[in-house]
């Protein structure tokens, strides 16, 4: 019997990889406009953003939702 692969687009990808792809695609300026959180708008960095997102579930969910919406554009 074959194992069915998961349909979850977040399966197997780290929060850091998600954030790096979004920052590469949008930049922190646009990311800060799309998701209004301080770590994207004031002295943004991957490290400080990861620290905040790991502690703040609602913000992490917003980042994950944006990543899922952006996935088709990232593949091109």
MMTF fields as JSON, N, C-alpha, C and O atoms, coordinates in Angstrom:
{
  "mmtfVersion": "1.0.0",
  "mmtfProducer": "UNKNOWN",
  "numBonds": 303,
  "numAtoms": 304,
  "numGroups": 76,
  "numChains": 1,
  "numModels": 1,
  "chainsPerModel": [1],
  "groupsPerChain": [76],
  "chainIdList": ["A"],
  "bondAtomList": [4, 2, 8, 6, 12, 10, 16, 14, 20, 18, 24, 22, 28, 26, 32, 30, 36, 34, 40, 38, 44, 42, 48, 46, 52, 50, 56, 54, 60, 58, 64, 62, 68, 66, 72, 70, 76, 74, 80, 78, 84, 82, 88, 86, 92, 90, 96, 94, 100, 98, 104, 102, 108, 106, 112, 110, 116, 114, 120, 118, 124, 122, 128, 126, 132, 130, 136, 134, 140, 138, 144, 142, 148, 146, 152, 150, 156, 154, 160, 158, 164, 162, 168, 166, 172, 170, 176, 174, 180, 178, 184, 182, 188, 186, 192, 190, 196, 194, 200, 198, 204, 202, 208, 206, 212, 210, 216, 214, 220, 218, 224, 222, 228, 226, 232, 230, 236, 234, 240, 238, 244, 242, 248, 246, 252, 250, 256, 254, 260, 258, 264, 262, 268, 266, 272, 270, 276, 274, 280, 278, 284, 282, 288, 286, 292, 290, 296, 294, 300, 298],
  "bondOrderList": [1, 1, 1, 1, 1, 1, 1, 1, 1, 1, 1, 1, 1, 1, 1, 1, 1, 1, 1, 1, 1, 1, 1, 1, 1, 1, 1, 1, 1, 1, 1, 1, 1, 1, 1, 1, 1, 1, 1, 1, 1, 1, 1, 1, 1, 1, 1, 1, 1, 1, 1, 1, 1, 1, 1, 1, 1, 1, 1, 1, 1, 1, 1, 1, 1, 1, 1, 1, 1, 1, 1, 1, 1, 1, 1],
  "groupList": [{"groupName": "UNK", "atomNameList": ["N", "CA", "C", "O"], "elementList": ["N", "C", "C", "O"], "formalChargeList": [0, 0, 0, 0], "bondAtomList": [1, 0, 2, 1, 3, 2], "bondOrderList": [1, 1, 2], "singleLetterCode": "X", "chemCompType": "L-PEPTIDE LINKING"}],
  "groupTypeList": [0, 0, 0, 0, 0, 0, 0, 0, 0, 0, 0, 0, 0, 0, 0, 0, 0, 0, 0, 0, 0, 0, 0, 0, 0, 0, 0, 0, 0, 0, 0, 0, 0, 0, 0, 0, 0, 0, 0, 0, 0, 0, 0, 0, 0, 0, 0, 0, 0, 0, 0, 0, 0, 0, 0, 0, 0, 0, 0, 0, 0, 0, 0, 0, 0, 0, 0, 0, 0, 0, 0, 0, 0, 0, 0, 0],
  "groupIdList": [1, 2, 3, 4, 5, 6, 7, 8, 9, 10, 11, 12, 13, 14, 15, 16, 17, 18, 19, 20, 21, 22, 23, 24, 25, 26, 27, 28, 29, 30, 31, 32, 33, 34, 35, 36, 37, 38, 39, 40, 41, 42, 43, 44, 45, 46, 47, 48, 49, 50, 51, 52, 53, 54, 55, 56, 57, 58, 59, 60, 61, 62, 63, 64, 65, 66, 67, 68, 69, 70, 71, 72, 73, 74, 75, 76],
  "secStructList": [7, 7, 7, 7, 7, 7, 7, 7, 6, 6, 6, 6, 7, 7, 2, 2, 2, 2, 2, 2, 2, 2, 2, 2, 2, 2, 2, 2, 2, 2, 2, 2, 2, 2, 1, 7, 7, 2, 2, 2, 2, 1, 1, 7, 7, 2, 2, 2, 2, 2, 2, 2, 2, 2, 2, 7, 2, 2, 2, 2, 2, 2, 2, 2, 2, 2, 2, 2, 2, 2, 2, 2, 2, 2, 2, 7],
  "xCoordList": [0.846, 0.0, 0.897, 1.833, 0.615, 1.425, 1.003, -0.172, 1.993, 1.692, 1.198, 1.789, 0.122, -0.364, 0.416, 0.666, 0.789, 1.539, 0.583, -0.566, 1.078, 0.26, 0.002, 0.844, -1.162, -1.52, -1.193, -1.38, -0.714, -0.395, 0.837, 1.93, 0.668, 1.814, 2.882, 3.997, 2.549, 3.512, 4.29, 5.242, 3.883, 4.538, 6.0, 6.301, 6.891, 8.302, 9.066, 10.232, 8.442, 9.146, 9.237, 8.273, 10.395, 10.597, 10.064, 9.904, 9.795, 9.366, 10.434, 10.114, 11.679, 12.774, 12.741, 12.908, 12.528, 12.472, 11.281, 11.401, 10.15, 8.961, 9.272, 9.011, 9.829, 10.13, 11.159, 11.003, 12.192, 13.224, 12.647, 13.001, 11.765, 11.143, 10.246, 10.251, 9.473, 8.597, 9.399, 9.044, 10.469, 11.311, 11.987, 12.1, 12.433, 13.067, 12.052, 12.388, 10.823, 9.803, 9.259, 9.172, 8.893, 8.242, 9.191, 9.006, 10.206, 11.017, 10.307, 9.094, 11.065, 10.461, 9.457, 8.473, 9.688, 8.766, 7.355, 6.389, 7.248, 5.935, 5.376, 4.176, 6.224, 5.782, 5.188, 4.183, 5.808, 5.302, 3.971, 3.188, 3.709, 2.41, 1.343, 0.201, 1.712, 0.758, 0.416, -0.733, 1.409, 1.215, 1.79, 3.005, 0.907, 1.333, 1.815, 1.076, 3.066, 3.691, 5.033, 5.724, 5.364, 6.535, 7.834, 8.68, 7.999, 9.272, 9.516, 10.646, 8.484, 8.665, 8.862, 9.335, 8.507, 8.51, 9.598, 9.966, 10.109, 11.132, 12.391, 12.388, 13.454, 14.728, 14.534, 14.95, 13.903, 13.594, 14.834, 15.792, 14.783, 15.795, 15.132, 14.112, 15.713, 15.185, 15.225, 14.256, 16.344, 16.52, 15.479, 14.841, 15.299, 14.337, 12.904, 12.068, 12.635, 11.296, 11.001, 9.899, 11.981, 11.785, 11.536, 10.681, 12.27, 12.08, 10.651, 10.007, 10.154, 8.79, 7.762, 6.831, 7.921, 6.93, 6.859, 5.792, 7.972, 7.958, 7.199, 6.675, 7.146, 6.467, 5.018, 4.237, 4.646, 3.36, 2.572, 2.78, 1.672, 0.975, 0.135, 0.14, -0.59, -1.442, -0.613, -1.044, 0.568, 1.431, 2.008, 2.098, 2.393, 2.921, 1.861, 2.17, 0.604, -0.498, -0.658, -0.879, -0.548, -0.665, 0.457, 0.226, 1.66, 2.8, 2.58, 2.835, 2.113, 1.863, 0.762, 0.87, -0.3, -1.385, -0.889, -1.246, -0.074, 0.482, 1.374, 1.346, 2.155, 3.025, 2.192, 2.531, 1.114, 0.252, -0.349, -0.413, -0.787, -1.352, -0.289, -0.6, 0.946, 2.032, 2.687, 3.385, 2.479, 3.131, 3.059, 4.087, 1.905, 1.882, 2.839, 3.415, 3.011, 3.925, 5.384, 6.255, 5.65, 7.011, 7.499, 8.697, 6.592, 6.955, 7.331, 7.997, 6.912, 7.205, 8.533, 8.919],
  "yCoordList": [-1.177, 0.0, 1.247, 1.338, 2.191, 3.403, 4.409, 4.526, 5.126, 6.195, 7.404, 7.778, 8.007, 9.202, 10.412, 10.549, 11.277, 12.455, 13.51, 13.611, 14.284, 15.316, 16.448, 16.755, 17.061, 18.199, 19.517, 20.588, 19.449, 20.646, 21.339, 20.773, 22.566, 23.251, 23.663, 24.015, 23.622, 23.985, 22.771, 22.914, 21.585, 20.359, 20.326, 20.44, 20.17, 20.005, 21.295, 21.248, 22.431, 23.701, 24.443, 24.497, 25.002, 25.69, 27.115, 27.68, 27.677, 29.065, 29.982, 30.968, 29.656, 30.461, 30.442, 31.483, 29.277, 29.179, 29.968, 30.641, 29.887, 30.649, 32.134, 32.845, 32.595, 34.013, 34.483, 35.55, 33.699, 34.074, 34.185, 35.097, 33.263, 33.321, 34.545, 35.207, 34.858, 36.027, 37.32, 38.235, 37.403, 38.603, 38.748, 39.858, 37.647, 37.701, 38.169, 38.957, 37.683, 38.008, 39.425, 40.186, 39.784, 41.063, 42.149, 43.327, 41.758, 42.73, 43.081, 42.909, 43.575, 43.896, 45.047, 45.064, 46.011, 47.148, 46.677, 47.028, 45.887, 45.401, 44.409, 44.413, 43.571, 42.613, 43.346, 42.912, 44.454, 45.26, 45.921, 46.19, 46.185, 46.741, 45.646, 45.882, 44.468, 43.362, 42.782, 42.425, 42.695, 42.187, 43.243, 43.387, 43.962, 45.111, 44.667, 44.708, 44.248, 43.913, 44.639, 44.832, 45.024, 45.872, 45.27, 45.995, 43.966, 43.349, 43.442, 43.243, 43.74, 43.939, 45.41, 45.727, 46.304, 47.73, 48.541, 49.613, 48.055, 48.798, 47.943, 46.929, 48.356, 47.623, 46.133, 45.294, 45.803, 44.39, 43.548, 44.002, 42.328, 41.329, 39.964, 39.799, 39.006, 37.644, 37.152, 36.574, 37.384, 36.878, 37.451, 36.7, 38.772, 39.374, 38.971, 38.774, 38.851, 38.444, 37.008, 36.709, 36.12, 34.731, 34.64, 33.873, 35.41, 35.406, 35.789, 35.136, 36.858, 37.317, 36.297, 35.967, 35.799, 34.894, 33.565, 32.955, 33.117, 31.857, 32.005, 31.026, 33.22, 33.468, 33.904, 33.859, 34.328, 34.969, 34.211, 34.401, 33.356, 32.455, 33.185, 32.794, 34.243, 34.942, 35.543, 35.537, 36.059, 36.659, 35.568, 35.743, 34.454, 33.337, 32.826, 32.497, 32.758, 32.306, 33.239, 32.779, 34.549, 35.517, 35.333, 35.415, 35.085, 34.848, 33.56, 33.522, 32.517, 31.246, 31.4, 30.849, 32.149, 32.376, 33.148, 32.819, 34.166, 34.928, 34.034, 34.123, 33.182, 32.259, 31.347, 31.15, 30.797, 29.904, 30.662, 30.129, 31.895, 32.705, 33.06, 33.216, 33.186, 33.606, 32.433, 32.642, 31.218, 30.04, 29.964, 29.711, 30.17, 30.083, 31.077, 30.78, 32.24, 33.258, 32.87, 33.188, 32.193, 31.783, 30.69, 30.589, 29.882, 28.777, 29.254, 28.534, 30.456, 30.985, 31.642, 32.132],
  "zCoordList": [0.0, 0.0, 0.0, 0.794, -0.876, -0.96, 0.099, 0.447, 0.598, 1.538, 0.753, -0.26, 1.222, 0.536, 1.052, 2.25, 0.123, 0.514, 1.053, 0.624, 1.992, 2.6, 1.614, 0.771, 1.727, 0.872, 1.573, 0.994, 2.793, 3.566, 2.974, 2.995, 2.444, 1.836, 2.854, 2.471, 4.139, 5.176, 5.685, 6.452, 5.257, 5.719, 5.27, 4.081, 6.231, 5.921, 5.66, 5.269, 5.865, 5.655, 6.987, 7.751, 7.244, 8.518, 8.447, 7.365, 9.603, 9.683, 9.087, 8.424, 9.322, 8.771, 7.239, 6.603, 6.652, 5.188, 4.641, 3.617, 5.309, 4.9, 4.92, 3.949, 6.024, 6.176, 5.147, 4.554, 4.939, 3.959, 2.549, 1.802, 2.188, 0.86, 0.731, -0.307, 1.776, 1.73, 1.671, 0.928, 2.44, 2.429, 1.065, 0.545, 0.49, -0.832, -1.883, -2.767, -1.783, -2.775, -2.59, -3.554, -1.352, -1.082, -0.586, -0.894, 0.18, 0.912, 2.207, 2.324, 3.181, 4.478, 4.377, 5.116, 3.475, 3.351, 3.002, 3.679, 1.951, 1.531, 2.54, 2.815, 3.088, 4.097, 5.296, 5.86, 5.68, 6.783, 6.481, 7.391, 5.202, 4.806, 4.796, 5.191, 4.35, 4.263, 5.636, 5.898, 6.495, 7.86, 8.795, 8.925, 9.428, 10.232, 11.619, 12.602, 11.657, 12.93, 13.009, 12.009, 14.21, 14.462, 13.928, 13.405, 14.052, 13.65, 12.144, 11.698, 11.351, 9.915, 9.565, 8.473, 10.47, 10.16, 10.859, 10.38, 11.962, 12.706, 12.847, 13.545, 12.184, 12.184, 11.909, 12.708, 10.777, 10.518, 10.234, 9.609, 10.705, 10.374, 10.464, 11.134, 9.795, 9.855, 11.304, 11.797, 11.975, 13.345, 14.303, 15.041, 14.301, 15.234, 14.878, 15.76, 13.588, 13.165, 13.59, 14.052, 13.436, 13.858, 15.354, 15.796, 16.129, 17.582, 17.927, 18.747, 17.295, 17.557, 17.078, 17.812, 15.864, 15.288, 16.034, 16.109, 16.581, 17.341, 18.665, 19.197, 19.185, 20.461, 20.28, 21.231, 19.064, 18.847, 17.784, 16.585, 18.238, 17.328, 16.282, 15.115, 16.675, 15.703, 14.569, 13.416, 14.89, 13.866, 12.958, 11.743, 13.556, 12.765, 11.796, 10.651, 12.258, 11.389, 10.198, 9.078, 10.427, 9.335, 8.315, 7.109, 8.799, 7.908, 7.114, 5.911, 7.776, 7.09, 6.041, 4.946, 6.37, 5.413, 4.195, 3.064, 4.419, 3.301, 2.44, 1.213, 3.076, 2.342, 1.437, 0.27, 1.97, 1.184, -0.003, -1.11, 0.223, -0.87, -1.912, -3.093, -1.478, -2.352, -3.078, -4.07, -2.609, -3.182, -4.709, -5.338, -5.33, -6.804, -7.462, -8.509, -6.864, -7.418, -7.172, -7.981, -6.07, -5.746, -6.682, -6.949, -7.176, -8.06, -9.459, -10.203, -9.815, -11.166, -11.243, -12.304]
}
